[in-house]
Amino acid sequence: MGLFWLIGQLPWRLLQAIGRGLGRLAWYLAKKRRHIAQTNIRLCFPELTPEEQDELAHRSVISTGEAILEMAGSYNNHRIDLNKNLTVTGMEHIEACQARGEGVLLLGMHFNTLDTCSRMLATLVDIHAVYRPNDNPVIDRLIDRGRRHYVRSTVDRTDIRQMLRLLRSGEIVWYAPDQDYGTAHALFVPFFGIPAATITATSRIAKMGKAAVIPCAHYRLPGGRYEIEFGPALEHFPGGDEAADTARINQTIEHYVRKHPEQYLWVHKRFKHQPEGRPSPYKKL
């Protein structure tokens, strides 16, 4: 943790450069994560040639390395004004909900810029971040302390009551349902055309919290710049069909991932759980 703090004091562009170097090194040394990224991209982008798929996986691992170093700076160096390099689009969607006193469930996505752009996002609006506690207590403390510097609060993803209280009070809650949390309270719905175990809570939280669901994507741009993009609130959501609602969430996330696919967290086993009888796609032949 001390080393993480010390690294975070480096100039931002140097942090990014070191992070890219770390990502290039990880491509050769972190073979398990490389295999996961390659498998995900092979499944999700069948229209690409094998060479193009491998190149995309390579860039995604480099982007992940860059994100780790950016995280150190985001958590620990508060002298840096990141917002001077920020472009925001779609803010009017948030403002419209706030004007009505309506709670907002931000549909978060696990891009590699998650922590960096969350810090910038928190300077624009007050947000509460839903998270899954890390299995390692030291890492969990590092992440939670880092995020608490800029979000109003962090909420355990199992604390549905707190999410509902915040939303009904007109607050903004960031919530990302785009990881494989197992098959409990989940349905297999397509993500890039592949069955993915997807938690179904998004529609229930939105309904019970009387909240609008607004997509929130964030990207790293050339020249050290960043972009946060808010999409329009999902219309007629939830629609009453749990499977259709869950599939719609995945379709929405896929739309934003396709804009900068190399920046998505492909090193996560998004398709770890499969319908009964289907083998794991990550098993090496």
Solvent accessible surface area in square Angstrom, and as a share of the most:
residue,aa,sasa,rsa
1,M,94,0.42
2,G,55,0.53
3,L,124,0.62
4,F,40,0.17
5,W,133,0.47
6,L,109,0.54
7,I,50,0.26
8,G,0,0.00
9,Q,40,0.18
10,L,57,0.28
11,P,87,0.55
12,W,24,0.08
13,R,151,0.55
14,L,81,0.40
15,L,0,0.00
16,Q,5,0.02
17,A,44,0.34
18,I,75,0.38
19,G,0,0.00
20,R,84,0.31
21,G,32,0.31
22,L,69,0.34
23,G,0,0.00
24,R,119,0.43
25,L,99,0.49
26,A,28,0.22
27,W,22,0.08
28,Y,136,0.52
29,L,125,0.62
30,A,37,0.29
31,K,123,0.52
32,K,131,0.56
33,R,113,0.41
34,R,60,0.22
35,H,41,0.18
36,I,1,0.01
37,A,0,0.00
38,Q,57,0.25
39,T,3,0.02
40,N,0,0.00
41,I,0,0.00
42,R,120,0.44
43,L,35,0.17
44,C,2,0.01
45,F,9,0.04
46,P,100,0.63
47,E,112,0.50
48,L,49,0.24
49,T,65,0.38
50,P,100,0.63
51,E,128,0.58
52,E,85,0.38
53,Q,26,0.11
54,D,60,0.31
55,E,86,0.39
56,L,6,0.03
57,A,0,0.00
58,H,46,0.21
59,R,104,0.38
60,S,1,0.01
61,V,8,0.05
62,I,22,0.11
63,S,7,0.04
64,T,23,0.14
65,G,4,0.04
66,E,10,0.05
67,A,11,0.09
68,I,78,0.40
69,L,12,0.06
70,E,1,0.00
71,M,47,0.21
72,A,1,0.00
73,G,0,0.00
74,S,0,0.00
75,Y,4,0.01
76,N,35,0.18
77,N,4,0.02
78,H,97,0.43
79,R,178,0.65
80,I,36,0.18
81,D,84,0.43
82,L,6,0.03
83,N,47,0.24
84,K,144,0.61
85,N,46,0.23
86,L,24,0.12
87,T,54,0.31
88,V,48,0.28
89,T,55,0.32
90,G,14,0.13
91,M,42,0.19
92,E,102,0.46
93,H,51,0.23
94,I,0,0.00
95,E,93,0.42
96,A,45,0.35
97,C,2,0.01
98,Q,84,0.38
99,A,93,0.72
100,R,156,0.57
101,G,57,0.54
102,E,48,0.22
103,G,2,0.02
104,V,0,0.00
105,L,1,0.00
106,L,0,0.00
107,L,1,0.01
108,G,0,0.00
109,M,0,0.00
110,H,31,0.14
111,F,4,0.02
112,N,12,0.06
113,T,0,0.00
114,L,18,0.09
115,D,10,0.05
116,T,3,0.02
117,C,2,0.01
118,S,14,0.09
119,R,25,0.09
120,M,0,0.00
121,L,5,0.02
122,A,17,0.13
123,T,89,0.52
124,L,66,0.33
125,V,11,0.06
126,D,81,0.42
127,I,3,0.01
128,H,9,0.04
129,A,10,0.07
130,V,8,0.04
131,Y,40,0.15
132,R,111,0.41
133,P,47,0.29
134,N,52,0.27
135,D,128,0.66
136,N,67,0.34
137,P,104,0.65
138,V,84,0.48
139,I,80,0.41
140,D,30,0.16
141,R,130,0.48
142,L,32,0.16
143,I,34,0.17
144,D,25,0.13
145,R,125,0.46
146,G,4,0.04
147,R,42,0.15
148,R,132,0.48
149,H,117,0.52
150,Y,32,0.12
151,V,11,0.06
152,R,138,0.50
153,S,28,0.18
154,T,17,0.10
155,V,5,0.03
156,D,50,0.26
157,R,72,0.26
158,T,104,0.61
159,D,57,0.29
160,I,62,0.31
161,R,188,0.69
162,Q,51,0.22
163,M,0,0.00
164,L,15,0.07
165,R,138,0.50
166,L,21,0.11
167,L,2,0.01
168,R,142,0.52
169,S,85,0.55
170,G,25,0.24
171,E,39,0.17
172,I,4,0.02
173,V,0,0.00
174,W,15,0.05
175,Y,9,0.03
176,A,10,0.07
177,P,0,0.00
178,D,3,0.01
179,Q,27,0.12
180,D,17,0.09
181,Y,51,0.20
182,G,13,0.12
183,T,75,0.44
184,A,72,0.56
185,H,145,0.65
186,A,20,0.15
187,L,62,0.31
188,F,74,0.31
189,V,8,0.05
190,P,78,0.49
191,F,1,0.00
192,F,15,0.06
193,G,62,0.59
194,I,31,0.16
195,P,31,0.20
196,A,0,0.00
197,A,1,0.01
198,T,1,0.00
199,I,19,0.10
200,T,6,0.03
201,A,15,0.11
202,T,4,0.02
203,S,9,0.06
204,R,97,0.36
205,I,1,0.01
206,A,2,0.01
207,K,146,0.62
208,M,94,0.42
209,G,0,0.00
210,K,157,0.66
211,A,10,0.08
212,A,12,0.10
213,V,4,0.02
214,I,0,0.00
215,P,3,0.02
216,C,0,0.00
217,A,0,0.00
218,H,5,0.02
219,Y,2,0.01
220,R,26,0.10
221,L,42,0.21
222,P,121,0.76
223,G,56,0.54
224,G,8,0.08
225,R,89,0.33
226,Y,2,0.01
227,E,33,0.15
228,I,1,0.01
229,E,30,0.14
230,F,5,0.02
231,G,2,0.02
232,P,85,0.53
233,A,35,0.27
234,L,28,0.14
235,E,122,0.55
236,H,165,0.74
237,F,24,0.10
238,P,41,0.25
239,G,57,0.55
240,G,79,0.76
241,D,79,0.41
242,E,73,0.33
243,A,48,0.37
244,A,54,0.42
245,D,9,0.05
246,T,5,0.03
247,A,18,0.14
248,R,78,0.28
249,I,3,0.01
250,N,1,0.01
251,Q,114,0.51
252,T,19,0.11
253,I,0,0.00
254,E,34,0.15
255,H,102,0.46
256,Y,11,0.04
257,V,0,0.00
258,R,109,0.40
259,K,88,0.37
260,H,49,0.22
261,P,27,0.17
262,E,32,0.14
263,Q,9,0.04
264,Y,5,0.02
265,L,45,0.23
266,W,2,0.01
267,V,19,0.11
268,H,41,0.18
269,K,56,0.24
270,R,6,0.02
271,F,0,0.00
272,K,111,0.47
273,H,63,0.28
274,Q,28,0.12
275,P,36,0.22
276,E,182,0.82
277,G,81,0.78
278,R,125,0.46
279,P,109,0.69
280,S,49,0.32
281,P,32,0.20
282,Y,16,0.06
283,K,153,0.65
284,K,132,0.56
285,L,220,1.10
